[in-house]
Amino acid sequence: MTYVLMSLPFLAIAVAAAWAWRPRERSARRRRLVATLIAALILVVLTAVFDSLIVATGIVAYDDAHRIGLAIGLAPIEDFLYPIAGVLLLPALFDRVARRRTSRRSVAERTGADR
């Protein structure tokens, strides 16, 4: 099994969560897209730098039989799927938890359960 095949389920889940999380308003969608792209760019740069360092120092070694061969610096391209999945998945989960907490609070206020 290659590193890409191990990463794809995580990326698929993240893409599905991000797709379900997209806002309806055009301006909010644009702001979220810009924020996601900026965060992804920062994480890709950091991954390239730090993965290259840990590969160069010998802390981590990748079996060439399981890689597709592409790399940015010394970091295999497969390592960049996890930060991208994180950029997509974590804000969607955070928003879902925040909405659930807000809806519970409003239900409690309407029913008087917090008194």
MDTraj code that builds the backbone (N, CA, C; nanometers):
import mdtraj as md
import numpy as np

residues = "MET THR TYR VAL LEU MET SER LEU PRO PHE LEU ALA ILE ALA VAL ALA ALA ALA TRP ALA TRP ARG PRO ARG GLU ARG SER ALA ARG ARG ARG ARG LEU VAL ALA THR LEU ILE ALA ALA LEU ILE LEU VAL VAL LEU THR ALA VAL PHE ASP SER LEU ILE VAL ALA THR GLY ILE VAL ALA TYR ASP ASP ALA HIS ARG ILE GLY LEU ALA ILE GLY LEU ALA PRO ILE GLU ASP PHE LEU TYR PRO ILE ALA GLY VAL LEU LEU LEU PRO ALA LEU PHE ASP ARG VAL ALA ARG ARG ARG THR SER ARG ARG SER VAL ALA GLU ARG THR GLY ALA ASP ARG".split()
xyz = np.array([
    [0.0853, -0.1178, 0.0000],
    [0.0000, 0.0000, 0.0000],
    [0.0900, 0.1244, 0.0000],
    [0.0536, 0.2210, -0.0826],
    [0.1334, 0.3427, -0.0912],
    [0.0851, 0.4446, 0.0114],
    [0.1696, 0.5430, 0.0348],
    [0.1342, 0.6495, 0.1286],
    [0.0137, 0.7295, 0.0782],
    [0.0018, 0.7432, -0.0526],
    [-0.1136, 0.8160, -0.1078],
    [-0.2432, 0.7419, -0.0777],
    [-0.2436, 0.6110, -0.0959],
    [-0.3657, 0.5339, -0.0673],
    [-0.4039, 0.5406, 0.0799],
    [-0.3046, 0.5501, 0.1683],
    [-0.3363, 0.5645, 0.3109],
    [-0.3930, 0.7022, 0.3413],
    [-0.3544, 0.8029, 0.2658],
    [-0.3970, 0.9402, 0.2912],
    [-0.5324, 0.9736, 0.2305],
    [-0.5686, 0.9086, 0.1226],
    [-0.6908, 0.9447, 0.0506],
    [-0.8193, 0.9359, 0.1325],
    [-0.8394, 0.8359, 0.2175],
    [-0.9633, 0.8365, 0.2969],
    [-0.9753, 0.9591, 0.3875],
    [-0.8646, 1.0011, 0.4469],
    [-0.8678, 1.1201, 0.5319],
    [-0.9006, 1.2444, 0.4501],
    [-0.8401, 1.2542, 0.3330],
    [-0.8667, 1.3692, 0.2471],
    [-1.0114, 1.3676, 0.1978],
    [-1.0646, 1.2517, 0.1653],
    [-1.2034, 1.2413, 0.1196],
    [-1.3017, 1.2849, 0.2285],
    [-1.2780, 1.2424, 0.3503],
    [-1.3635, 1.2827, 0.4626],
    [-1.3559, 1.4333, 0.4832],
    [-1.2360, 1.4884, 0.4742],
    [-1.2178, 1.6325, 0.4928],
    [-1.2877, 1.7113, 0.3832],
    [-1.2768, 1.6668, 0.2599],
    [-1.3430, 1.7356, 0.1486],
    [-1.4948, 1.7286, 0.1657],
    [-1.5466, 1.6142, 0.2058],
    [-1.6912, 1.6008, 0.2275],
    [-1.7391, 1.6932, 0.3391],
    [-1.6635, 1.7003, 0.4475],
    [-1.7016, 1.7891, 0.5585],
    [-1.6964, 1.9351, 0.5159],
    [-1.5933, 1.9724, 0.4419],
    [-1.5815, 2.1111, 0.3959],
    [-1.6936, 2.1451, 0.2979],
    [-1.7306, 2.0505, 0.2132],
    [-1.8381, 2.0743, 0.1171],
    [-1.9719, 2.0934, 0.1896],
    [-1.9971, 2.0140, 0.2898],
    [-2.1218, 2.0255, 0.3656],
    [-2.1253, 2.1533, 0.4482],
    [-2.0100, 2.2073, 0.4806],
    [-1.9977, 2.3226, 0.5679],
    [-2.0058, 2.4544, 0.4939],
    [-2.0031, 2.4550, 0.3619],
    [-1.9954, 2.5798, 0.2859],
    [-2.1162, 2.6692, 0.3132],
    [-2.0920, 2.7978, 0.3304],
    [-2.2028, 2.8903, 0.3586],
    [-2.2844, 2.9196, 0.2323],
    [-2.4048, 2.9665, 0.2518],
    [-2.4917, 2.9983, 0.1385],
    [-2.4628, 3.1358, 0.0798],
    [-2.4251, 3.2304, 0.1644],
    [-2.4013, 3.3664, 0.1168],
    [-2.2707, 3.3720, 0.0387],
    [-2.2736, 3.4447, -0.0713],
    [-2.1563, 3.4533, -0.1583],
    [-2.0386, 3.5194, -0.0898],
    [-2.0610, 3.6274, -0.0160],
    [-1.9495, 3.6978, 0.0488],
    [-1.8862, 3.6116, 0.1580],
    [-1.9683, 3.5399, 0.2332],
    [-1.9146, 3.4508, 0.3369],
    [-1.8375, 3.3359, 0.2732],
    [-1.8871, 3.2860, 0.1616],
    [-1.8181, 3.1779, 0.0909],
    [-1.6805, 3.2246, 0.0419],
    [-1.6751, 3.3473, -0.0095],
    [-1.5485, 3.4023, -0.0578],
    [-1.4501, 3.4231, 0.0575],
    [-1.4975, 3.4789, 0.1703],
    [-1.4095, 3.4979, 0.2871],
    [-1.3555, 3.3644, 0.3368],
    [-1.4404, 3.2646, 0.3443],
    [-1.3980, 3.1329, 0.3911],
    [-1.2977, 3.0705, 0.2948],
    [-1.3192, 3.0873, 0.1653],
    [-1.2267, 3.0344, 0.0660],
    [-1.0900, 3.1006, 0.0780],
    [-1.0881, 3.2326, 0.0929],
    [-0.9612, 3.3042, 0.1073],
    [-0.8893, 3.2614, 0.2347],
    [-0.9621, 3.2511, 0.3443],
    [-0.9013, 3.2087, 0.4706],
    [-0.8464, 3.0668, 0.4600],
    [-0.9198, 2.9786, 0.3946],
    [-0.8743, 2.8410, 0.3771],
    [-0.7497, 2.8350, 0.2903],
    [-0.7472, 2.9116, 0.1826],
    [-0.6302, 2.9124, 0.0955],
    [-0.5063, 2.9678, 0.1657],
    [-0.5237, 3.0727, 0.2450],
    [-0.4103, 3.1286, 0.3193],
    [-0.3584, 3.0276, 0.4216],
    [-0.4486, 2.9659, 0.4944],
    [-0.4069, 2.8654, 0.5933],
    [-0.3393, 2.7469, 0.5249],
    [-0.3926, 2.7026, 0.4115],
    [-0.3323, 2.5904, 0.3388],
    [-0.1930, 2.6264, 0.2888],
    [-0.1768, 2.7460, 0.2376],
    [-0.0457, 2.7895, 0.1899],
    [0.0563, 2.7906, 0.3034],
    [0.0172, 2.8450, 0.4174],
    [0.1073, 2.8495, 0.5329],
    [0.1442, 2.7085, 0.5776],
    [0.0459, 2.6193, 0.5865],
    [0.0744, 2.4820, 0.6300],
    [0.1583, 2.4047, 0.5290],
    [0.1383, 2.4291, 0.4004],
    [0.2194, 2.3616, 0.2992],
    [0.3648, 2.4081, 0.3080],
    [0.3857, 2.5370, 0.3265],
    [0.5230, 2.5886, 0.3408],
    [0.5878, 2.5315, 0.4662],
    [0.5165, 2.5339, 0.5772],
    [0.5722, 2.4786, 0.7012],
    [0.6000, 2.3287, 0.6891],
    [0.5108, 2.2565, 0.6226],
    [0.5333, 2.1135, 0.6023],
    [0.6561, 2.0898, 0.5161],
    [0.6723, 2.1685, 0.4102],
    [0.7898, 2.1529, 0.3237],
    [0.9183, 2.1771, 0.4019],
    [0.9212, 2.2815, 0.4827],
    [1.0414, 2.3145, 0.5587],
    [1.0717, 2.2088, 0.6641],
    [0.9752, 2.1801, 0.7488],
    [1.0020, 2.0917, 0.8622],
    [1.0107, 1.9447, 0.8222],
    [0.9329, 1.9004, 0.7248],
    [0.9486, 1.7631, 0.6779],
    [1.0847, 1.7441, 0.6110],
    [1.1277, 1.8450, 0.5360],
    [1.2611, 1.8368, 0.4751],
    [1.3689, 1.8274, 0.5825],
    [1.3522, 1.9023, 0.6900],
    [1.4509, 1.8966, 0.7992],
    [1.4530, 1.7599, 0.8668],
    [1.3369, 1.7032, 0.8933],
    [1.3379, 1.5744, 0.9626],
    [1.3844, 1.4613, 0.8711],
    [1.3630, 1.4752, 0.7413],
    [1.4165, 1.3752, 0.6483],
    [1.5681, 1.3912, 0.6372],
    [1.6155, 1.5165, 0.6285],
    [1.7592, 1.5418, 0.6151],
    [1.8374, 1.4955, 0.7374],
    [1.7786, 1.5085, 0.8555],
    [1.8491, 1.4670, 0.9773],
    [1.8377, 1.3173, 1.0035],
    [1.7545, 1.2494, 0.9278],
    [1.7415, 1.1052, 0.9433],
    [1.6417, 1.0623, 1.0486],
    [1.5656, 1.1558, 1.1018],
    [1.4637, 1.1202, 1.2014],
    [1.3553, 1.0342, 1.1363],
    [1.3214, 1.0670, 1.0120],
    [1.2195, 0.9934, 0.9385],
    [1.2781, 0.9523, 0.8033],
    [1.2479, 0.8320, 0.7624],
    [1.2872, 0.7846, 0.6298],
    [1.1651, 0.7226, 0.5637],
    [1.1501, 0.7456, 0.4367],
    [1.0359, 0.6934, 0.3623],
    [1.0834, 0.5843, 0.2680],
    [1.0112, 0.4743, 0.2643],
    [1.0426, 0.3647, 0.1741],
    [1.0032, 0.4067, 0.0330],
    [1.0991, 0.4074, -0.0576],
    [1.0719, 0.4503, -0.1947],
    [0.9699, 0.3614, -0.2661],
    [0.9540, 0.2383, -0.2207],
    [0.8567, 0.1487, -0.2828],
    [0.7130, 0.1936, -0.2562],
    [0.6925, 0.2742, -0.1528],
    [0.5580, 0.3185, -0.1165],
    [0.5317, 0.4639, -0.1525],
    [0.6263, 0.5285, -0.2159],
    [0.6112, 0.6687, -0.2565],
    [0.5796, 0.6767, -0.4045],
    [0.5179, 0.7873, -0.4451],
    [0.4960, 0.8069, -0.5884],
    [0.6164, 0.8754, -0.6525],
    [0.7090, 0.9247, -0.5709],
    [0.8337, 0.9781, -0.6233],
    [0.8444, 1.1294, -0.6258],
    [0.7342, 1.2001, -0.6227],
    [0.7391, 1.3467, -0.6236],
    [0.7717, 1.3979, -0.4839],
    [0.8448, 1.5087, -0.4778],
    [0.8805, 1.5673, -0.3485],
    [0.8903, 1.7180, -0.3621],
    [0.8663, 1.7848, -0.2519],
    [0.8914, 1.9287, -0.2405],
    [1.0017, 1.9406, -0.1374],
    [1.1185, 1.9839, -0.1821],
    [1.2357, 1.9754, -0.0963],
    [1.2666, 1.8281, -0.0787],
    [1.2809, 1.7854, 0.0436],
    [1.3007, 1.6432, 0.0719],
    [1.1712, 1.5756, 0.1167],
    [1.0653, 1.6524, 0.1297],
    [0.9371, 1.5994, 0.1772],
    [0.8596, 1.5361, 0.0626],
    [0.8193, 1.4106, 0.0791],
    [0.7377, 1.3479, -0.0264],
    [0.6032, 1.4180, -0.0384],
    [0.5543, 1.4232, -0.1595],
    [0.4304, 1.4949, -0.1865],
    [0.3131, 1.4397, -0.1049],
    [0.3210, 1.3120, -0.0674],
    [0.2134, 1.2502, 0.0099],
    [0.1971, 1.3144, 0.1471],
    [0.3038, 1.3691, 0.2018],
    [0.2972, 1.4324, 0.3332],
    [0.2137, 1.5602, 0.3343],
    [0.1866, 1.6135, 0.2182],
    [0.1113, 1.7383, 0.2118],
    [-0.0398, 1.7158, 0.2130],
    [-0.0830, 1.5915, 0.1997],
    [-0.2263, 1.5636, 0.2022],
    [-0.2857, 1.5810, 0.3419],
    [-0.2081, 1.5474, 0.4443],
    [-0.2598, 1.5603, 0.5813],
    [-0.2825, 1.7059, 0.6236],
    [-0.1884, 1.7982, 0.5993],
    [-0.2178, 1.9382, 0.6355],
    [-0.3362, 1.9951, 0.5572],
    [-0.3475, 1.9551, 0.4303],
    [-0.4611, 2.0035, 0.3511],
    [-0.5913, 1.9476, 0.4074],
    [-0.5915, 1.8204, 0.4453],
    [-0.7108, 1.7620, 0.5075],
    [-0.7438, 1.8345, 0.6373],
    [-0.6429, 1.8680, 0.7156],
    [-0.6657, 1.9401, 0.8408],
    [-0.7248, 2.0777, 0.8192],
    [-0.6759, 2.1480, 0.7172],
    [-0.7280, 2.2817, 0.6861],
    [-0.8748, 2.2742, 0.6464],
    [-0.9133, 2.1677, 0.5809],
    [-1.0528, 2.1523, 0.5397],
    [-1.1423, 2.1012, 0.6522],
    [-1.0916, 2.0046, 0.7283],
    [-1.1751, 1.9353, 0.8260],
    [-1.1930, 2.0118, 0.9574],
    [-1.0877, 2.0651, 1.0136],
    [-1.0964, 2.1247, 1.1468],
    [-1.1902, 2.2445, 1.1557],
    [-1.1875, 2.3401, 1.0626],
    [-1.2869, 2.4484, 1.0724],
    [-1.4305, 2.3996, 1.0586],
    [-1.4526, 2.2980, 0.9748],
    [-1.5882, 2.2434, 0.9601],
    [-1.6352, 2.1802, 1.0902],
    [-1.5485, 2.1045, 1.1550],
    [-1.5848, 2.0443, 1.2839],
    [-1.6065, 2.1504, 1.3910],
    [-1.5209, 2.2498, 1.3944],
    [-1.5342, 2.3569, 1.4920],
    [-1.6678, 2.4291, 1.4746],
    [-1.7026, 2.4598, 1.3508],
    [-1.8281, 2.5284, 1.3242],
    [-1.9473, 2.4421, 1.3646],
    [-1.9411, 2.3139, 1.3371],
    [-2.0514, 2.2239, 1.3732],
    [-2.0696, 2.2160, 1.5245],
    [-1.9597, 2.2060, 1.5981],
    [-1.9676, 2.2012, 1.7448],
    [-2.0210, 2.3329, 1.7991],
    [-1.9743, 2.4442, 1.7434],
    [-2.0208, 2.5752, 1.7891],
    [-2.1699, 2.5924, 1.7622],
    [-2.2166, 2.5479, 1.6474],
    [-2.3600, 2.5577, 1.6165],
    [-2.4432, 2.4717, 1.7098],
    [-2.3943, 2.3523, 1.7386],
    [-2.4674, 2.2632, 1.8297],
    [-2.4762, 2.3253, 1.9677],
    [-2.3659, 2.3836, 2.0141],
    [-2.3630, 2.4466, 2.1460],
    [-2.4579, 2.5658, 2.1501],
    [-2.4604, 2.6447, 2.0418],
    [-2.5500, 2.7597, 2.0348],
    [-2.6958, 2.7152, 2.0334],
    [-2.7265, 2.6097, 1.9583],
    [-2.8662, 2.5647, 1.9524],
    [-2.9106, 2.5073, 2.0863],
    [-2.8226, 2.4375, 2.1567],
    [-2.8579, 2.3874, 2.2901],
    [-2.8833, 2.5019, 2.3868],
    [-2.8009, 2.6067, 2.3760],
    [-2.8165, 2.7219, 2.4647],
    [-2.9489, 2.7927, 2.4370],
    [-2.9848, 2.8066, 2.3088],
    [-3.1102, 2.8752, 2.2776],
    [-3.2315, 2.7914, 2.3191],
    [-3.2218, 2.6596, 2.3079],
    [-3.3311, 2.5729, 2.3538],
    [-3.3458, 2.5844, 2.5046],
    [-3.2331, 2.5868, 2.5758],
    [-3.2375, 2.5991, 2.7208],
    [-3.2973, 2.7331, 2.7614],
    [-3.2671, 2.8389, 2.6882],
    [-3.3226, 2.9702, 2.7227],
    [-3.4729, 2.9756, 2.6957],
    [-3.5180, 2.9112, 2.5885],
    [-3.6599, 2.9128, 2.5580],
    [-3.7414, 2.8313, 2.6586],
    [-3.6849, 2.7223, 2.7052],
    [-3.7596, 2.6356, 2.7967],
    [-3.7412, 2.6749, 2.9431],
    [-3.6464, 2.7644, 2.9687],
    [-3.6211, 2.8053, 3.1054],
    [-3.5401, 2.7034, 3.1834],
    [-3.4719, 2.6145, 3.1144],
    [-3.3972, 2.5090, 3.1804],
    [-3.2719, 2.5592, 3.2491],
    [-3.2268, 2.6769, 3.2129],
    [-3.1035, 2.7271, 3.2752],
    [-3.1294, 2.8023, 3.4051],
    [-3.2516, 2.8101, 3.4481],
    [-3.2838, 2.8856, 3.5713],
    [-3.2837, 2.7971, 3.6911],
])
top = md.Topology()
chain = top.add_chain()
for i, resn in enumerate(residues, 1):
    res = top.add_residue(resn, chain, resSeq=i)
    for name in ("N", "CA", "C"):
        top.add_atom(name, md.element.get_by_symbol(name[0]), res)
traj = md.Trajectory(xyz[None], top)
